[in-house]
Amino acid sequence: MLVAANNYSIGCLTAYLPRDSFAVQKTMSRGATLVLDDTFDYYVATTRYGLHLNYPQTRIAAVIERDGAVFTVIRGGCRPAYP
């Protein structure tokens, strides 16, 4: 799977995602509009600086939160799964 990440989430993703299953590529930090490029499976963003608002027309696949505070938003998951 190919995952897009911004400056603030790329470090965590490359450290914790299994490298044999995921490739992480940096994308623009702010102001991405419309839909996530279909070459990516997911976009992972922190809520800091409103980066989770990038790609507003791409569905939200998951939200990571604690006690009602949202920390990370994962968008995408629209492409078919790999065999």
PDB file of N, CA, C and O in Angstrom:
ATOM      1  N   MET A   1       0.839  -1.173   0.000  1.00  0.00           N
ATOM      2  CA  MET A   1       0.000   0.000   0.000  1.00  0.00           C
ATOM      3  C   MET A   1       0.883   1.235   0.000  1.00  0.00           C
ATOM      4  O   MET A   1       1.971   1.243   0.576  1.00  0.00           O
ATOM      5  N   LEU A   2       0.395   2.273  -0.655  1.00  0.00           N
ATOM      6  CA  LEU A   2       1.115   3.536  -0.711  1.00  0.00           C
ATOM      7  C   LEU A   2       0.364   4.548   0.137  1.00  0.00           C
ATOM      8  O   LEU A   2      -0.826   4.784  -0.072  1.00  0.00           O
ATOM      9  N   VAL A   3       1.059   5.142   1.089  1.00  0.00           N
ATOM     10  CA  VAL A   3       0.460   6.075   2.036  1.00  0.00           C
ATOM     11  C   VAL A   3       1.082   7.444   1.847  1.00  0.00           C
ATOM     12  O   VAL A   3       2.304   7.569   1.779  1.00  0.00           O
ATOM     13  N   ALA A   4       0.249   8.472   1.762  1.00  0.00           N
ATOM     14  CA  ALA A   4       0.711   9.852   1.703  1.00  0.00           C
ATOM     15  C   ALA A   4       0.741  10.401   3.119  1.00  0.00           C
ATOM     16  O   ALA A   4      -0.151  10.116   3.917  1.00  0.00           O
ATOM     17  N   ALA A   5       1.756  11.181   3.430  1.00  0.00           N
ATOM     18  CA  ALA A   5       1.891  11.747   4.765  1.00  0.00           C
ATOM     19  C   ALA A   5       2.433  13.161   4.659  1.00  0.00           C
ATOM     20  O   ALA A   5       3.147  13.493   3.713  1.00  0.00           O
ATOM     21  N   ASN A   6       2.090  13.994   5.638  1.00  0.00           N
ATOM     22  CA  ASN A   6       2.623  15.347   5.665  1.00  0.00           C
ATOM     23  C   ASN A   6       3.882  15.377   6.525  1.00  0.00           C
ATOM     24  O   ASN A   6       4.290  14.356   7.079  1.00  0.00           O
ATOM     25  N   ASN A   7       4.487  16.545   6.632  1.00  0.00           N
ATOM     26  CA  ASN A   7       5.744  16.690   7.372  1.00  0.00           C
ATOM     27  C   ASN A   7       5.658  16.171   8.805  1.00  0.00           C
ATOM     28  O   ASN A   7       6.643  15.661   9.339  1.00  0.00           O
ATOM     29  N   TYR A   8       4.504  16.295   9.421  1.00  0.00           N
ATOM     30  CA  TYR A   8       4.382  15.961  10.835  1.00  0.00           C
ATOM     31  C   TYR A   8       4.042  14.495  11.091  1.00  0.00           C
ATOM     32  O   TYR A   8       4.275  14.001  12.194  1.00  0.00           O
ATOM     33  N   SER A   9       3.507  13.800  10.119  1.00  0.00           N
ATOM     34  CA  SER A   9       3.140  12.410  10.342  1.00  0.00           C
ATOM     35  C   SER A   9       4.072  11.418   9.650  1.00  0.00           C
ATOM     36  O   SER A   9       4.018  10.222   9.937  1.00  0.00           O
ATOM     37  N   ILE A  10       4.912  11.888   8.759  1.00  0.00           N
ATOM     38  CA  ILE A  10       5.757  10.962   8.003  1.00  0.00           C
ATOM     39  C   ILE A  10       6.751  10.205   8.899  1.00  0.00           C
ATOM     40  O   ILE A  10       7.021   9.028   8.660  1.00  0.00           O
ATOM     41  N   GLY A  11       7.284  10.859   9.905  1.00  0.00           N
ATOM     42  CA  GLY A  11       8.241  10.198  10.804  1.00  0.00           C
ATOM     43  C   GLY A  11       7.632   9.032  11.550  1.00  0.00           C
ATOM     44  O   GLY A  11       8.244   7.969  11.650  1.00  0.00           O
ATOM     45  N   CYS A  12       6.437   9.218  12.071  1.00  0.00           N
ATOM     46  CA  CYS A  12       5.753   8.142  12.795  1.00  0.00           C
ATOM     47  C   CYS A  12       5.393   6.996  11.859  1.00  0.00           C
ATOM     48  O   CYS A  12       5.547   5.825  12.207  1.00  0.00           O
ATOM     49  N   LEU A  13       4.920   7.339  10.683  1.00  0.00           N
ATOM     50  CA  LEU A  13       4.526   6.287   9.747  1.00  0.00           C
ATOM     51  C   LEU A  13       5.709   5.441   9.306  1.00  0.00           C
ATOM     52  O   LEU A  13       5.614   4.214   9.270  1.00  0.00           O
ATOM     53  N   THR A  14       6.812   6.076   8.973  1.00  0.00           N
ATOM     54  CA  THR A  14       7.965   5.300   8.516  1.00  0.00           C
ATOM     55  C   THR A  14       8.569   4.483   9.655  1.00  0.00           C
ATOM     56  O   THR A  14       9.189   3.448   9.408  1.00  0.00           O
ATOM     57  N   ALA A  15       8.400   4.924  10.875  1.00  0.00           N
ATOM     58  CA  ALA A  15       8.948   4.186  12.013  1.00  0.00           C
ATOM     59  C   ALA A  15       8.087   2.986  12.402  1.00  0.00           C
ATOM     60  O   ALA A  15       8.618   1.971  12.853  1.00  0.00           O
ATOM     61  N   TYR A  16       6.771   3.087  12.234  1.00  0.00           N
ATOM     62  CA  TYR A  16       5.887   2.057  12.774  1.00  0.00           C
ATOM     63  C   TYR A  16       5.174   1.167  11.760  1.00  0.00           C
ATOM     64  O   TYR A  16       4.733   0.074  12.115  1.00  0.00           O
ATOM     65  N   LEU A  17       5.052   1.601  10.519  1.00  0.00           N
ATOM     66  CA  LEU A  17       4.403   0.736   9.529  1.00  0.00           C
ATOM     67  C   LEU A  17       5.389  -0.301   9.010  1.00  0.00           C
ATOM     68  O   LEU A  17       6.555   0.024   8.786  1.00  0.00           O
ATOM     69  N   PRO A  18       4.955  -1.526   8.816  1.00  0.00           N
ATOM     70  CA  PRO A  18       5.854  -2.550   8.280  1.00  0.00           C
ATOM     71  C   PRO A  18       6.283  -2.206   6.854  1.00  0.00           C
ATOM     72  O   PRO A  18       5.443  -1.987   5.981  1.00  0.00           O
ATOM     73  N   ARG A  19       7.575  -2.161   6.630  1.00  0.00           N
ATOM     74  CA  ARG A  19       8.121  -1.735   5.332  1.00  0.00           C
ATOM     75  C   ARG A  19       7.825  -2.715   4.206  1.00  0.00           C
ATOM     76  O   ARG A  19       7.852  -2.333   3.035  1.00  0.00           O
ATOM     77  N   ASP A  20       7.548  -3.955   4.536  1.00  0.00           N
ATOM     78  CA  ASP A  20       7.241  -4.924   3.483  1.00  0.00           C
ATOM     79  C   ASP A  20       5.797  -4.813   2.989  1.00  0.00           C
ATOM     80  O   ASP A  20       5.443  -5.410   1.973  1.00  0.00           O
ATOM     81  N   SER A  21       4.966  -4.054   3.703  1.00  0.00           N
ATOM     82  CA  SER A  21       3.564  -3.902   3.317  1.00  0.00           C
ATOM     83  C   SER A  21       3.193  -2.480   2.902  1.00  0.00           C
ATOM     84  O   SER A  21       2.223  -2.274   2.173  1.00  0.00           O
ATOM     85  N   PHE A  22       3.970  -1.500   3.371  1.00  0.00           N
ATOM     86  CA  PHE A  22       3.621  -0.105   3.146  1.00  0.00           C
ATOM     87  C   PHE A  22       4.800   0.681   2.606  1.00  0.00           C
ATOM     88  O   PHE A  22       5.943   0.446   2.997  1.00  0.00           O
ATOM     89  N   ALA A  23       4.526   1.607   1.713  1.00  0.00           N
ATOM     90  CA  ALA A  23       5.496   2.607   1.271  1.00  0.00           C
ATOM     91  C   ALA A  23       4.888   3.955   1.632  1.00  0.00           C
ATOM     92  O   ALA A  23       3.702   4.189   1.399  1.00  0.00           O
ATOM     93  N   VAL A  24       5.694   4.835   2.197  1.00  0.00           N
ATOM     94  CA  VAL A  24       5.210   6.138   2.628  1.00  0.00           C
ATOM     95  C   VAL A  24       5.875   7.203   1.773  1.00  0.00           C
ATOM     96  O   VAL A  24       7.091   7.188   1.579  1.00  0.00           O
ATOM     97  N   GLN A  25       5.079   8.118   1.271  1.00  0.00           N
ATOM     98  CA  GLN A  25       5.595   9.195   0.441  1.00  0.00           C
ATOM     99  C   GLN A  25       5.091  10.521   0.977  1.00  0.00           C
ATOM    100  O   GLN A  25       3.917  10.655   1.323  1.00  0.00           O
ATOM    101  N   LYS A  26       5.980  11.499   1.045  1.00  0.00           N
ATOM    102  CA  LYS A  26       5.611  12.813   1.550  1.00  0.00           C
ATOM    103  C   LYS A  26       4.761  13.548   0.519  1.00  0.00           C
ATOM    104  O   LYS A  26       5.003  13.468  -0.685  1.00  0.00           O
ATOM    105  N   THR A  27       3.775  14.254   1.016  1.00  0.00           N
ATOM    106  CA  THR A  27       2.930  15.073   0.156  1.00  0.00           C
ATOM    107  C   THR A  27       2.958  16.502   0.674  1.00  0.00           C
ATOM    108  O   THR A  27       3.572  16.772   1.706  1.00  0.00           O
ATOM    109  N   MET A  28       2.318  17.398  -0.009  1.00  0.00           N
ATOM    110  CA  MET A  28       2.342  18.799   0.413  1.00  0.00           C
ATOM    111  C   MET A  28       1.780  18.947   1.814  1.00  0.00           C
ATOM    112  O   MET A  28       0.949  18.147   2.246  1.00  0.00           O
ATOM    113  N   SER A  29       2.230  19.962   2.518  1.00  0.00           N
ATOM    114  CA  SER A  29       1.833  20.126   3.903  1.00  0.00           C
ATOM    115  C   SER A  29       0.477  20.768   4.100  1.00  0.00           C
ATOM    116  O   SER A  29      -0.269  20.361   4.991  1.00  0.00           O
ATOM    117  N   ARG A  30       0.136  21.761   3.292  1.00  0.00           N
ATOM    118  CA  ARG A  30      -1.133  22.458   3.486  1.00  0.00           C
ATOM    119  C   ARG A  30      -1.765  22.816   2.166  1.00  0.00           C
ATOM    120  O   ARG A  30      -1.087  22.982   1.151  1.00  0.00           O
ATOM    121  N   GLY A  31      -3.060  22.932   2.198  1.00  0.00           N
ATOM    122  CA  GLY A  31      -3.773  23.456   1.052  1.00  0.00           C
ATOM    123  C   GLY A  31      -4.097  22.474  -0.054  1.00  0.00           C
ATOM    124  O   GLY A  31      -4.517  22.890  -1.134  1.00  0.00           O
ATOM    125  N   ALA A  32      -3.916  21.179   0.180  1.00  0.00           N
ATOM    126  CA  ALA A  32      -4.289  20.202  -0.844  1.00  0.00           C
ATOM    127  C   ALA A  32      -5.804  20.200  -0.956  1.00  0.00           C
ATOM    128  O   ALA A  32      -6.513  20.164   0.050  1.00  0.00           O
ATOM    129  N   THR A  33      -6.283  20.238  -2.164  1.00  0.00           N
ATOM    130  CA  THR A  33      -7.725  20.333  -2.348  1.00  0.00           C
ATOM    131  C   THR A  33      -8.254  19.120  -3.102  1.00  0.00           C
ATOM    132  O   THR A  33      -7.506  18.284  -3.610  1.00  0.00           O
ATOM    133  N   LEU A  34      -9.556  19.069  -3.146  1.00  0.00           N
ATOM    134  CA  LEU A  34     -10.279  18.058  -3.898  1.00  0.00           C
ATOM    135  C   LEU A  34     -10.067  16.654  -3.358  1.00  0.00           C
ATOM    136  O   LEU A  34     -10.274  16.411  -2.169  1.00  0.00           O
ATOM    137  N   VAL A  35      -9.654  15.716  -4.223  1.00  0.00           N
ATOM    138  CA  VAL A  35      -9.587  14.302  -3.873  1.00  0.00           C
ATOM    139  C   VAL A  35      -8.131  13.836  -3.865  1.00  0.00           C
ATOM    140  O   VAL A  35      -7.317  14.298  -4.664  1.00  0.00           O
ATOM    141  N   LEU A  36      -7.822  12.929  -2.964  1.00  0.00           N
ATOM    142  CA  LEU A  36      -6.495  12.328  -2.907  1.00  0.00           C
ATOM    143  C   LEU A  36      -6.188  11.625  -4.222  1.00  0.00           C
ATOM    144  O   LEU A  36      -7.032  10.909  -4.760  1.00  0.00           O
ATOM    145  N   ASP A  37      -4.989  11.828  -4.736  1.00  0.00           N
ATOM    146  CA  ASP A  37      -4.559  11.188  -5.985  1.00  0.00           C
ATOM    147  C   ASP A  37      -4.768   9.684  -5.875  1.00  0.00           C
ATOM    148  O   ASP A  37      -4.445   9.087  -4.848  1.00  0.00           O
ATOM    149  N   ASP A  38      -5.304   9.068  -6.919  1.00  0.00           N
ATOM    150  CA  ASP A  38      -5.651   7.650  -6.839  1.00  0.00           C
ATOM    151  C   ASP A  38      -4.451   6.709  -6.831  1.00  0.00           C
ATOM    152  O   ASP A  38      -4.631   5.493  -6.760  1.00  0.00           O
ATOM    153  N   THR A  39      -3.232   7.239  -6.903  1.00  0.00           N
ATOM    154  CA  THR A  39      -2.060   6.374  -6.738  1.00  0.00           C
ATOM    155  C   THR A  39      -1.828   6.042  -5.259  1.00  0.00           C
ATOM    156  O   THR A  39      -1.116   5.090  -4.939  1.00  0.00           O
ATOM    157  N   PHE A  40      -2.427   6.826  -4.361  1.00  0.00           N
ATOM    158  CA  PHE A  40      -2.278   6.598  -2.926  1.00  0.00           C
ATOM    159  C   PHE A  40      -3.462   5.818  -2.375  1.00  0.00           C
ATOM    160  O   PHE A  40      -4.593   5.982  -2.833  1.00  0.00           O
ATOM    161  N   ASP A  41      -3.196   4.974  -1.393  1.00  0.00           N
ATOM    162  CA  ASP A  41      -4.259   4.254  -0.706  1.00  0.00           C
ATOM    163  C   ASP A  41      -4.823   5.078   0.444  1.00  0.00           C
ATOM    164  O   ASP A  41      -6.031   5.067   0.681  1.00  0.00           O
ATOM    165  N   TYR A  42      -3.949   5.799   1.165  1.00  0.00           N
ATOM    166  CA  TYR A  42      -4.366   6.570   2.326  1.00  0.00           C
ATOM    167  C   TYR A  42      -3.568   7.860   2.442  1.00  0.00           C
ATOM    168  O   TYR A  42      -2.463   7.974   1.913  1.00  0.00           O
ATOM    169  N   TYR A  43      -4.145   8.825   3.142  1.00  0.00           N
ATOM    170  CA  TYR A  43      -3.460  10.051   3.551  1.00  0.00           C
ATOM    171  C   TYR A  43      -3.607  10.118   5.058  1.00  0.00           C
ATOM    172  O   TYR A  43      -4.725  10.078   5.573  1.00  0.00           O
ATOM    173  N   VAL A  44      -2.496  10.221   5.772  1.00  0.00           N
ATOM    174  CA  VAL A  44      -2.507  10.268   7.230  1.00  0.00           C
ATOM    175  C   VAL A  44      -2.023  11.644   7.663  1.00  0.00           C
ATOM    176  O   VAL A  44      -0.937  12.079   7.279  1.00  0.00           O
ATOM    177  N   ALA A  45      -2.839  12.330   8.469  1.00  0.00           N
ATOM    178  CA  ALA A  45      -2.489  13.694   8.854  1.00  0.00           C
ATOM    179  C   ALA A  45      -2.828  13.989  10.302  1.00  0.00           C
ATOM    180  O   ALA A  45      -3.808  13.481  10.847  1.00  0.00           O
ATOM    181  N   THR A  46      -2.009  14.807  10.902  1.00  0.00           N
ATOM    182  CA  THR A  46      -2.286  15.333  12.223  1.00  0.00           C
ATOM    183  C   THR A  46      -3.314  16.447  12.098  1.00  0.00           C
ATOM    184  O   THR A  46      -3.465  17.038  11.029  1.00  0.00           O
ATOM    185  N   THR A  47      -4.012  16.731  13.170  1.00  0.00           N
ATOM    186  CA  THR A  47      -4.959  17.840  13.153  1.00  0.00           C
ATOM    187  C   THR A  47      -4.253  19.178  13.360  1.00  0.00           C
ATOM    188  O   THR A  47      -4.845  20.237  13.154  1.00  0.00           O
ATOM    189  N   ARG A  48      -3.005  19.125  13.763  1.00  0.00           N
ATOM    190  CA  ARG A  48      -2.240  20.354  13.959  1.00  0.00           C
ATOM    191  C   ARG A  48      -2.172  21.129  12.645  1.00  0.00           C
ATOM    192  O   ARG A  48      -1.988  20.548  11.576  1.00  0.00           O
ATOM    193  N   TYR A  49      -2.319  22.417  12.740  1.00  0.00           N
ATOM    194  CA  TYR A  49      -2.269  23.331  11.586  1.00  0.00           C
ATOM    195  C   TYR A  49      -3.350  23.034  10.547  1.00  0.00           C
ATOM    196  O   TYR A  49      -3.263  23.513   9.416  1.00  0.00           O
ATOM    197  N   GLY A  50      -4.358  22.256  10.911  1.00  0.00           N
ATOM    198  CA  GLY A  50      -5.449  21.962   9.987  1.00  0.00           C
ATOM    199  C   GLY A  50      -5.074  21.031   8.850  1.00  0.00           C
ATOM    200  O   GLY A  50      -5.761  21.000   7.829  1.00  0.00           O
ATOM    201  N   LEU A  51      -3.985  20.261   9.006  1.00  0.00           N
ATOM    202  CA  LEU A  51      -3.534  19.385   7.927  1.00  0.00           C
ATOM    203  C   LEU A  51      -4.523  18.260   7.632  1.00  0.00           C
ATOM    204  O   LEU A  51      -4.523  17.705   6.534  1.00  0.00           O
ATOM    205  N   HIS A  52      -5.349  17.930   8.592  1.00  0.00           N
ATOM    206  CA  HIS A  52      -6.376  16.901   8.364  1.00  0.00           C
ATOM    207  C   HIS A  52      -7.464  17.383   7.409  1.00  0.00           C
ATOM    208  O   HIS A  52      -8.280  16.583   6.951  1.00  0.00           O
ATOM    209  N   LEU A  53      -7.486  18.665   7.107  1.00  0.00           N
ATOM    210  CA  LEU A  53      -8.482  19.224   6.193  1.00  0.00           C
ATOM    211  C   LEU A  53      -8.067  19.091   4.728  1.00  0.00           C
ATOM    212  O   LEU A  53      -8.859  19.387   3.834  1.00  0.00           O
ATOM    213  N   ASN A  54      -6.841  18.651   4.478  1.00  0.00           N
ATOM    214  CA  ASN A  54      -6.417  18.385   3.103  1.00  0.00           C
ATOM    215  C   ASN A  54      -7.306  17.301   2.497  1.00  0.00           C
ATOM    216  O   ASN A  54      -7.801  16.429   3.212  1.00  0.00           O
ATOM    217  N   TYR A  55      -7.503  17.354   1.201  1.00  0.00           N
ATOM    218  CA  TYR A  55      -8.292  16.372   0.441  1.00  0.00           C
ATOM    219  C   TYR A  55      -9.704  16.218   1.013  1.00  0.00           C
ATOM    220  O   TYR A  55     -10.110  15.106   1.349  1.00  0.00           O
ATOM    221  N   PRO A  56     -10.454  17.313   1.128  1.00  0.00           N
ATOM    222  CA  PRO A  56     -11.764  17.258   1.768  1.00  0.00           C
ATOM    223  C   PRO A  56     -12.793  16.384   1.054  1.00  0.00           C
ATOM    224  O   PRO A  56     -13.787  15.985   1.661  1.00  0.00           O
ATOM    225  N   GLN A  57     -12.573  16.086  -0.206  1.00  0.00           N
ATOM    226  CA  GLN A  57     -13.537  15.258  -0.929  1.00  0.00           C
ATOM    227  C   GLN A  57     -13.193  13.769  -0.864  1.00  0.00           C
ATOM    228  O   GLN A  57     -13.883  12.945  -1.465  1.00  0.00           O
ATOM    229  N   THR A  58     -12.133  13.425  -0.139  1.00  0.00           N
ATOM    230  CA  THR A  58     -11.779  12.019   0.078  1.00  0.00           C
ATOM    231  C   THR A  58     -12.365  11.586   1.414  1.00  0.00           C
ATOM    232  O   THR A  58     -12.229  12.287   2.416  1.00  0.00           O
ATOM    233  N   ARG A  59     -13.012  10.439   1.425  1.00  0.00           N
ATOM    234  CA  ARG A  59     -13.709  10.007   2.643  1.00  0.00           C
ATOM    235  C   ARG A  59     -12.735   9.774   3.799  1.00  0.00           C
ATOM    236  O   ARG A  59     -11.568   9.443   3.590  1.00  0.00           O
ATOM    237  N   ILE A  60     -13.233   9.952   5.005  1.00  0.00           N
ATOM    238  CA  ILE A  60     -12.446   9.684   6.212  1.00  0.00           C
ATOM    239  C   ILE A  60     -12.573   8.197   6.515  1.00  0.00           C
ATOM    240  O   ILE A  60     -13.675   7.682   6.708  1.00  0.00           O
ATOM    241  N   ALA A  61     -11.430   7.516   6.555  1.00  0.00           N
ATOM    242  CA  ALA A  61     -11.415   6.077   6.815  1.00  0.00           C
ATOM    243  C   ALA A  61     -11.339   5.783   8.313  1.00  0.00           C
ATOM    244  O   ALA A  61     -11.905   4.798   8.788  1.00  0.00           O
ATOM    245  N   ALA A  62     -10.631   6.647   9.055  1.00  0.00           N
ATOM    246  CA  ALA A  62     -10.477   6.433  10.496  1.00  0.00           C
ATOM    247  C   ALA A  62     -10.061   7.733  11.171  1.00  0.00           C
ATOM    248  O   ALA A  62      -9.475   8.620  10.550  1.00  0.00           O
ATOM    249  N   VAL A  63     -10.377   7.821  12.449  1.00  0.00           N
ATOM    250  CA  VAL A  63      -9.982   8.960  13.272  1.00  0.00           C
ATOM    251  C   VAL A  63      -9.349   8.396  14.526  1.00  0.00           C
ATOM    252  O   VAL A  63      -9.886   7.475  15.142  1.00  0.00           O
ATOM    253  N   ILE A  64      -8.207   8.950  14.905  1.00  0.00           N
ATOM    254  CA  ILE A  64      -7.540   8.534  16.134  1.00  0.00           C
ATOM    255  C   ILE A  64      -7.730   9.650  17.147  1.00  0.00           C
ATOM    256  O   ILE A  64      -7.327  10.791  16.923  1.00  0.00           O
ATOM    257  N   GLU A  65      -8.358   9.294  18.273  1.00  0.00           N
ATOM    258  CA  GLU A  65      -8.680  10.299  19.275  1.00  0.00           C
ATOM    259  C   GLU A  65      -8.597   9.708  20.678  1.00  0.00           C
ATOM    260  O   GLU A  65      -8.541   8.493  20.869  1.00  0.00           O
ATOM    261  N   ARG A  66      -8.593  10.602  21.634  1.00  0.00           N
ATOM    262  CA  ARG A  66      -8.620  10.175  23.034  1.00  0.00           C
ATOM    263  C   ARG A  66      -9.402  11.206  23.821  1.00  0.00           C
ATOM    264  O   ARG A  66      -9.144  12.405  23.719  1.00  0.00           O
ATOM    265  N   ASP A  67     -10.341  10.743  24.593  1.00  0.00           N
ATOM    266  CA  ASP A  67     -11.195  11.610  25.415  1.00  0.00           C
ATOM    267  C   ASP A  67     -11.803  12.747  24.596  1.00  0.00           C
ATOM    268  O   ASP A  67     -11.916  13.873  25.079  1.00  0.00           O
ATOM    269  N   GLY A  68     -12.193  12.450  23.359  1.00  0.00           N
ATOM    270  CA  GLY A  68     -12.839  13.437  22.513  1.00  0.00           C
ATOM    271  C   GLY A  68     -11.912  14.358  21.747  1.00  0.00           C
ATOM    272  O   GLY A  68     -12.368  15.138  20.911  1.00  0.00           O
ATOM    273  N   ALA A  69     -10.620  14.282  22.018  1.00  0.00           N
ATOM    274  CA  ALA A  69      -9.646  15.117  21.295  1.00  0.00           C
ATOM    275  C   ALA A  69      -9.123  14.323  20.101  1.00  0.00           C
ATOM    276  O   ALA A  69      -8.565  13.240  20.279  1.00  0.00           O
ATOM    277  N   VAL A  70      -9.295  14.843  18.896  1.00  0.00           N
ATOM    278  CA  VAL A  70      -8.852  14.173  17.677  1.00  0.00           C
ATOM    279  C   VAL A  70      -7.388  14.521  17.432  1.00  0.00           C
ATOM    280  O   VAL A  70      -7.016  15.695  17.435  1.00  0.00           O
ATOM    281  N   PHE A  71      -6.559  13.502  17.221  1.00  0.00           N
ATOM    282  CA  PHE A  71      -5.134  13.691  16.976  1.00  0.00           C
ATOM    283  C   PHE A  71      -4.754  13.453  15.520  1.00  0.00           C
ATOM    284  O   PHE A  71      -3.928  14.176  14.963  1.00  0.00           O
ATOM    285  N   THR A  72      -5.353  12.444  14.907  1.00  0.00           N
ATOM    286  CA  THR A  72      -4.988  12.040  13.553  1.00  0.00           C
ATOM    287  C   THR A  72      -6.234  11.680  12.763  1.00  0.00           C
ATOM    288  O   THR A  72      -7.171  11.082  13.292  1.00  0.00           O
ATOM    289  N   VAL A  73      -6.233  12.053  11.486  1.00  0.00           N
ATOM    290  CA  VAL A  73      -7.309  11.690  10.573  1.00  0.00           C
ATOM    291  C   VAL A  73      -6.680  10.926   9.413  1.00  0.00           C
ATOM    292  O   VAL A  73      -5.679  11.354   8.838  1.00  0.00           O
ATOM    293  N   ILE A  74      -7.282   9.791   9.082  1.00  0.00           N
ATOM    294  CA  ILE A  74      -6.815   8.969   7.956  1.00  0.00           C
ATOM    295  C   ILE A  74      -7.891   9.018   6.885  1.00  0.00           C
ATOM    296  O   ILE A  74      -9.042   8.644   7.111  1.00  0.00           O
ATOM    297  N   ARG A  75      -7.487   9.489   5.715  1.00  0.00           N
ATOM    298  CA  ARG A  75      -8.422   9.595   4.592  1.00  0.00           C
ATOM    299  C   ARG A  75      -8.047   8.568   3.525  1.00  0.00           C
ATOM    300  O   ARG A  75      -6.876   8.223   3.368  1.00  0.00           O
ATOM    301  N   GLY A  76      -9.036   8.091   2.805  1.00  0.00           N
ATOM    302  CA  GLY A  76      -8.773   7.186   1.705  1.00  0.00           C
ATOM    303  C   GLY A  76      -9.395   5.832   1.941  1.00  0.00           C
ATOM    304  O   GLY A  76     -10.455   5.711   2.554  1.00  0.00           O
ATOM    305  N   GLY A  77      -8.711   4.808   1.441  1.00  0.00           N
ATOM    306  CA  GLY A  77      -9.220   3.467   1.573  1.00  0.00           C
ATOM    307  C   GLY A  77     -10.241   3.127   0.508  1.00  0.00           C
ATOM    308  O   GLY A  77     -11.016   2.184   0.668  1.00  0.00           O
ATOM    309  N   CYS A  78     -10.252   3.891  -0.585  1.00  0.00           N
ATOM    310  CA  CYS A  78     -11.253   3.696  -1.629  1.00  0.00           C
ATOM    311  C   CYS A  78     -10.805   2.708  -2.696  1.00  0.00           C
ATOM    312  O   CYS A  78     -11.638   2.148  -3.408  1.00  0.00           O
ATOM    313  N   ARG A  79      -9.500   2.487  -2.816  1.00  0.00           N
ATOM    314  CA  ARG A  79      -9.001   1.571  -3.832  1.00  0.00           C
ATOM    315  C   ARG A  79      -9.209   0.136  -3.379  1.00  0.00           C
ATOM    316  O   ARG A  79      -9.269  -0.124  -2.177  1.00  0.00           O
ATOM    317  N   PRO A  80      -9.319  -0.798  -4.311  1.00  0.00           N
ATOM    318  CA  PRO A  80      -9.472  -2.206  -3.914  1.00  0.00           C
ATOM    319  C   PRO A  80      -8.217  -2.713  -3.211  1.00  0.00           C
ATOM    320  O   PRO A  80      -7.109  -2.261  -3.498  1.00  0.00           O
ATOM    321  N   ALA A  81      -8.397  -3.639  -2.304  1.00  0.00           N
ATOM    322  CA  ALA A  81      -7.280  -4.209  -1.545  1.00  0.00           C
ATOM    323  C   ALA A  81      -6.408  -5.059  -2.470  1.00  0.00           C
ATOM    324  O   ALA A  81      -6.891  -5.634  -3.445  1.00  0.00           O
ATOM    325  N   TYR A  82      -5.145  -5.126  -2.151  1.00  0.00           N
ATOM    326  CA  TYR A  82      -4.217  -5.971  -2.915  1.00  0.00           C
ATOM    327  C   TYR A  82      -4.463  -7.424  -2.556  1.00  0.00           C
ATOM    328  O   TYR A  82      -4.839  -7.722  -1.422  1.00  0.00           O
ATOM    329  N   PRO A  83      -4.257  -8.342  -3.506  1.00  0.00           N
ATOM    330  CA  PRO A  83      -4.479  -9.762  -3.215  1.00  0.00           C
ATOM    331  C   PRO A  83      -3.492 -10.300  -2.197  1.00  0.00           C
ATOM    332  O   PRO A  83      -3.548 -11.478  -1.846  1.00  0.00           O
TER     333      PRO A  83
END
